[in-house]
Amino acid sequence: MNRRAATVAIELPRSAGSIPRWVAVLENLAASARGIRHGLARTLAGRDVGESQFSILWSCQQAQRVGISQSELAQRLAISTAHISGLVEQLRRAGWLEGQRDPQDRRRQVWRTTPAGQALCELLLDDITTWLARRGAALADIDHDQLNDLATRLGAALADDAVPALLATPAESTHKAKDQRLAEPSAQRHRKRGAA
């Protein structure tokens, strides 16, 4: 039986600087995510559903009461709006999603799972439960609530506009700003000062 090799975690000594330690964390998370996606894709393939399709179905199922817009799906799943649009249309044609106008804002269309989509979600959840149960011993000592909280916080911190704030310590940010000011031609610095 050909088993996939276990992922080897990158470890750095505590004395390593902040940035190399963050890079090690990000690389370990990326490797874990690849393993998770591989296992999830294999599990979902039995029902002819792709990973991104499942993510959309699951998000719509979770937002069943109020529905969810395509732009919200794109933001939540970090997928382009064009790609989301195509996937939503596939799921609509399959009879698993339905779009409706938001009663609060008639310009906005929201998506929900149909009864067939809800039934499919239940089947997929059973398949995923079986997959996770086979790894129960390895997962037993992981606090999934804490892990979910950390993953959510890290995702928010690494949003495009937050990256510099996360990776730079206050001292590094101050030095960087000072270095940028010093790199400007002196005439430009004086103009800025005079304009203030």
C-alpha positions in Angstrom: 0.0 0.0 0.0 1.5 3.3 -1.1 0.9 5.8 1.8 1.7 9.5 1.4 4.7 10.6 3.5 3.8 12.6 6.6 4.4 16.3 6.4 7.6 17.3 8.2 7.2 20.5 10.2 9.7 23.3 9.8 11.2 24.2 13.2 13.3 27.2 14.0 15.0 28.0 17.3 13.3 30.5 19.5 16.3 32.8 19.0 15.5 33.1 15.3 14.0 36.5 14.4 10.3 37.2 14.1 10.1 37.1 10.3 11.8 33.7 9.8 9.6 32.3 12.5 6.5 33.7 10.8 7.7 32.2 7.5 8.1 28.8 9.1 4.6 29.0 10.5 3.2 30.1 7.1 5.1 27.3 5.3 3.8 24.7 7.8 0.2 26.0 7.4 0.5 25.9 3.6 1.8 22.3 3.7 -1.1 21.3 6.1 -3.6 23.0 3.8 -2.3 21.1 0.8 -2.7 17.8 2.7 -6.2 18.8 3.8 -7.2 19.8 0.3 -5.9 16.6 -1.1 -7.9 14.5 1.4 -11.0 16.6 1.1 -10.9 16.5 -2.7 -10.5 12.7 -2.6 -13.4 12.4 -0.2 -15.7 14.7 -2.3 -14.8 13.1 -5.6 -17.0 10.1 -4.8 -20.0 12.4 -5.2 -18.5 14.3 -8.2 -18.2 17.5 -6.3 -15.1 19.7 -6.3 -13.6 21.3 -3.3 -14.6 24.8 -4.3 -18.1 23.7 -5.2 -18.4 22.1 -1.7 -17.1 25.3 -0.1 -19.8 27.3 -1.8 -22.5 24.8 -1.0 -21.4 24.7 2.7 -21.3 28.5 2.9 -24.8 28.8 1.4 -26.1 26.1 3.7 -24.6 27.9 6.8 -26.2 31.2 5.6 -29.5 29.5 4.7 -31.8 31.8 6.7 -30.6 35.1 5.1 -28.7 33.8 2.0 -25.2 35.0 0.9 -24.2 37.1 -2.1 -21.6 36.2 -4.6 -19.3 39.0 -3.4 -19.6 37.7 0.1 -18.8 34.1 -1.1 -15.7 35.5 -3.0 -14.5 37.3 0.1 -15.1 34.4 2.5 -13.5 31.8 0.2 -10.7 34.0 -1.2 -11.8 33.2 -4.8 -12.2 35.8 -7.5 -15.7 37.0 -8.2 -15.5 35.8 -11.8 -14.6 32.2 -10.6 -17.4 32.3 -8.0 -19.9 33.4 -10.6 -19.1 30.4 -12.8 -19.2 27.9 -9.9 -22.5 29.3 -8.6 -24.0 29.0 -12.1 -22.8 25.3 -12.2 -24.4 24.6 -8.9 -27.6 26.4 -9.9 -27.9 24.4 -13.1 -27.3 21.2 -11.1 -30.3 22.2 -9.0 -28.3 22.6 -5.7 -28.5 26.4 -5.4 -31.2 29.0 -6.0 -30.8 32.8 -6.2 -33.3 35.2 -4.7 -33.5 39.0 -4.3 -32.6 40.1 -0.8 -35.8 41.5 0.7 -33.8 44.2 2.5 -32.0 45.3 -0.7 -33.8 44.4 -4.0 -30.6 45.1 -6.0 -28.7 42.4 -4.2 -29.1 38.7 -5.1 -28.4 36.1 -2.4 -27.9 32.4 -2.8 -29.3 29.5 -0.7 -29.2 25.7 -1.1 -32.2 24.1 -2.5 -33.7 21.0 -0.9 -31.6 18.9 -3.2 -28.5 21.0 -2.3 -29.3 20.5 1.4 -29.6 16.7 0.9 -26.2 16.7 -0.9 -24.6 18.7 1.9 -25.8 16.1 4.4 -24.3 13.3 2.2 -21.0 15.2 1.9 -20.9 15.9 5.6 -21.4 12.1 6.2 -18.5 11.4 3.9 -16.3 14.0 5.6 -17.2 12.6 9.0 -16.1 9.2 7.9 -12.8 10.6 6.6 -12.2 12.4 9.8 -13.2 9.5 12.0 -10.5 7.4 10.4 -8.0 10.0 11.7 -9.7 10.3 15.1 -6.7 9.4 17.2 -4.5 11.9 15.5 -7.2 14.6 15.9 -8.2 13.8 19.5 -5.7 16.1 21.2 -6.3 19.1 18.9 -8.7 21.7 20.3 -10.7 22.5 17.2 -12.4 25.6 18.7 -9.0 27.1 19.5 -7.6 26.0 16.1 -10.6 27.6 14.3 -10.1 30.8 16.3 -6.4 31.0 15.5 -7.0 30.2 11.8 -9.7 33.0 11.7 -7.4 35.5 13.4 -4.4 34.7 11.2 -6.6 34.9 8.0 -7.8 38.4 9.1 -4.3 39.5 10.1 -2.9 38.4 6.7 -5.6 40.1 4.6 -3.8 42.2 2.0 -4.1 45.5 3.9 -2.9 44.0 7.2 0.3 42.2 6.2 2.8 44.9 7.0 1.3 45.5 10.4 1.6 41.8 11.3 5.1 41.2 10.1 6.7 44.4 11.3 7.3 45.1 15.0 6.7 48.7 16.1 10.4 49.3 16.0 10.8 47.8 12.5 7.8 50.0 11.3 9.4 53.1 12.7 12.8 52.3 11.1 11.2 51.5 7.8 9.3 54.8 7.7 12.4 56.7 8.6 14.4 54.8 5.9 11.8 55.7 3.3 11.9 59.4 4.3 15.7 59.4 4.1 15.6 57.8 0.7 13.5 60.7 -0.7 15.4 63.6 -2.4 15.9 66.4 0.1 13.9 68.9 -2.0 10.9 66.6 -1.8 11.2 66.2 2.0 11.4 70.0 2.4 8.3 70.5 0.2 6.4 68.0 2.4 7.4 69.8 5.5 6.4 73.2 4.1 3.1 71.8 2.9 2.2 70.6 6.4 
